[in-house]
Amino acid sequence: MNILIVDDDRTNLFIMAAIVRRLDDAEPVTMENPLDAVEWLRGNEPDLILLDQMMPEMDGIDLLRHIRDDTHLDSVPVVMITANTAVDIRVRALDEGCSDFLTKPIIVPEVQARLRNLLALRQSRALLRDRAALLAAEVERVTAALQRQGEELVSRLSRAAEYRDPETGAHIERMALYSRLIAEAAGCGAAFAQELMKAAPMHDIGKIGIPDMILLKAGRLTPEETTVMRQHATIGHRILADSAIPLLRLASEIALSHHEKFDGNGYPNRLSGSAIPLSGRIVAIADVFDALTSTRPYKRSWTLEEARAYMVENRGRHFDPALLDAFLSRWDEVCRIHHENADELPDLIPGEA
């Protein structure tokens, strides 16, 4: 442990240094000039500082003020040594952050006891800080592990759903990227945009509960079949709801709300406007746009411009106007995502959409 002693009197420095050396594992650093102490303290952090109150150029109060203004020294105990017993000096020193006082002439046993107590207190505080840092690091590690587990679970469930859903993995990738792009363009923040991209692939996980005869039907669904198909939103929500993993809770929200329409004519709860969760409003745009520009067993893929015109036509009806405007404002990126993540199979389905 280093103890800095600042006193313009060499005799006092010698005496205080000798007292410090009697303490266990303590080494004195002595300085006669307070300005030299200021320079030394810029690159060093002692365990304790002893200051004479009366010094030329910079007195003990001024040096104490300088020490407390330095954030890396704010926890270092400072003891003021003074022959002045005036109350106002002590009050000023305390106001500036002085930890204790020693009055000249000093009493050696008293000095040793006070210094030991202050050093023990500093060590205890350092231990508490270390424990707090270790606890924070452990919380961060566990949180990160939980996040990774959630991401892996989302990935595996999405992969499982692909085996039953005629939509391709490329669709899942594109609509997730579109979702992130919309969130970023709308100013939702990078963290939310990233989480949305990870959760969006789970939007149709509920389709694993839809019978094959309906899910894989090549033609249009009957009204009765449509009713059954629409249950996938609720099924997906039930699969993912009430998870301890935040990513799965977000995915559950998306699964339930991504078929709601801005004008209230969607399903399953006929929500409208801002009553629809933000995540659902964003994914609705990404999902519909990619569905239009993708090949399905019952339709050809639309061109990007055809899909854009449809989206604009349904602005304020199906889609949140502000979010759709954000999506279209990044049109070059939309086109890039579409082309860089194209389906592997060519469009073999003739006919109009």
BELZI-V981228 format. One record per pair of residues at least 24 apart in sequence whose C-alpha atoms are under 8 Angstrom apart, sorted by the first residue. I is the first residue (numbers start at 1). J is the second residue. If there is no record, write none. Layout:
i: {I | I}
j: {J | J}
This chain:
i: {1 | 1 | 1 | 1 | 1 | 2 | 2 | 2 | 2 | 2 | 2 | 2 | 3 | 3 | 3 | 3 | 3 | 3 | 3 | 3 | 4 | 4 | 4 | 4 | 4 | 4 | 4 | 4 | 5 | 5 | 5 | 5 | 5 | 5 | 6 | 6 | 6 | 6 | 6 | 6 | 6 | 6 | 6 | 6 | 7 | 7 | 7 | 7 | 7 | 7 | 7 | 8 | 8 | 8 | 8 | 8 | 19 | 19 | 19 | 20 | 23 | 23 | 34 | 34 | 34 | 38 | 38 | 38 | 45 | 45 | 45 | 46 | 47 | 47 | 47 | 47 | 48 | 48 | 48 | 48 | 48 | 48 | 49 | 49 | 49 | 49 | 50 | 50 | 50 | 50 | 51 | 51 | 51 | 51 | 52 | 52 | 52 | 53 | 53 | 53 | 54 | 61 | 61 | 61 | 64 | 64 | 64 | 64 | 65 | 65 | 68 | 68 | 75 | 76 | 77 | 77 | 146 | 147 | 147 | 147 | 150 | 150 | 150 | 150 | 151 | 151 | 154 | 154 | 154 | 154 | 154 | 155 | 157 | 157 | 158 | 158 | 158 | 161 | 161 | 161 | 161 | 164 | 164 | 164 | 165 | 165 | 165 | 165 | 166 | 166 | 167 | 168 | 170 | 170 | 170 | 171 | 171 | 171 | 171 | 172 | 173 | 173 | 174 | 174 | 174 | 174 | 175 | 175 | 175 | 175 | 175 | 175 | 176 | 176 | 176 | 176 | 177 | 178 | 178 | 178 | 179 | 179 | 179 | 179 | 181 | 181 | 182 | 182 | 182 | 182 | 182 | 183 | 185 | 185 | 185 | 185 | 186 | 186 | 186 | 195 | 196 | 196 | 198 | 199 | 199 | 199 | 199 | 199 | 200 | 200 | 200 | 202 | 202 | 202 | 202 | 203 | 203 | 203 | 203 | 203 | 203 | 203 | 203 | 204 | 204 | 204 | 204 | 205 | 205 | 205 | 205 | 206 | 206 | 206 | 206 | 206 | 206 | 206 | 206 | 206 | 207 | 207 | 207 | 207 | 208 | 209 | 218 | 218 | 219 | 219 | 220 | 230 | 230 | 231 | 233 | 233 | 233 | 233 | 234 | 250 | 253 | 253 | 253 | 254 | 254 | 254 | 255 | 256 | 257 | 258 | 258 | 258 | 259 | 260 | 260 | 261 | 261 | 261 | 262 | 262 | 262 | 262 | 262 | 263 | 263 | 263 | 265 | 266 | 273 | 281 | 281 | 281 | 282 | 284 | 285 | 285 | 294 | 295 | 295 | 296 | 297 | 298 | 299 | 299 | 299 | 299 | 299 | 300 | 300 | 300 | 300 | 300 | 300 | 300 | 301 | 301 | 302 | 304}
j: {25 | 26 | 27 | 46 | 47 | 26 | 27 | 28 | 29 | 46 | 47 | 48 | 27 | 28 | 29 | 46 | 47 | 48 | 49 | 50 | 28 | 29 | 30 | 31 | 46 | 48 | 49 | 50 | 29 | 30 | 31 | 49 | 50 | 51 | 30 | 31 | 32 | 33 | 34 | 37 | 49 | 50 | 51 | 52 | 31 | 32 | 33 | 34 | 51 | 52 | 55 | 32 | 33 | 52 | 55 | 56 | 108 | 111 | 112 | 112 | 112 | 116 | 58 | 59 | 63 | 63 | 66 | 67 | 72 | 73 | 76 | 76 | 76 | 77 | 119 | 122 | 76 | 77 | 78 | 79 | 118 | 119 | 76 | 77 | 78 | 79 | 78 | 79 | 80 | 81 | 78 | 79 | 80 | 81 | 80 | 81 | 82 | 80 | 81 | 82 | 82 | 92 | 93 | 96 | 93 | 96 | 97 | 98 | 96 | 97 | 96 | 97 | 122 | 122 | 118 | 122 | 245 | 245 | 246 | 247 | 245 | 246 | 247 | 248 | 198 | 247 | 198 | 199 | 201 | 202 | 248 | 201 | 202 | 205 | 201 | 202 | 205 | 204 | 205 | 207 | 208 | 207 | 208 | 212 | 207 | 208 | 215 | 216 | 216 | 296 | 296 | 343 | 341 | 342 | 343 | 290 | 291 | 294 | 343 | 201 | 201 | 341 | 290 | 337 | 338 | 341 | 200 | 201 | 283 | 286 | 287 | 290 | 200 | 201 | 283 | 286 | 337 | 286 | 334 | 337 | 282 | 283 | 285 | 286 | 327 | 330 | 282 | 323 | 324 | 326 | 327 | 282 | 326 | 327 | 329 | 330 | 322 | 323 | 326 | 247 | 250 | 279 | 247 | 247 | 248 | 250 | 251 | 254 | 251 | 254 | 283 | 251 | 252 | 254 | 255 | 233 | 236 | 251 | 252 | 254 | 255 | 256 | 258 | 232 | 233 | 236 | 255 | 232 | 235 | 236 | 255 | 231 | 232 | 233 | 234 | 235 | 236 | 237 | 239 | 255 | 232 | 233 | 235 | 236 | 232 | 235 | 297 | 298 | 297 | 298 | 298 | 267 | 268 | 268 | 257 | 258 | 259 | 268 | 268 | 279 | 277 | 279 | 280 | 279 | 280 | 283 | 280 | 280 | 281 | 282 | 283 | 284 | 284 | 284 | 318 | 317 | 318 | 319 | 316 | 317 | 318 | 319 | 320 | 316 | 317 | 318 | 318 | 318 | 320 | 319 | 320 | 323 | 323 | 319 | 319 | 324 | 343 | 347 | 349 | 349 | 349 | 349 | 349 | 350 | 351 | 352 | 353 | 347 | 348 | 349 | 350 | 351 | 352 | 353 | 347 | 353 | 353 | 335}
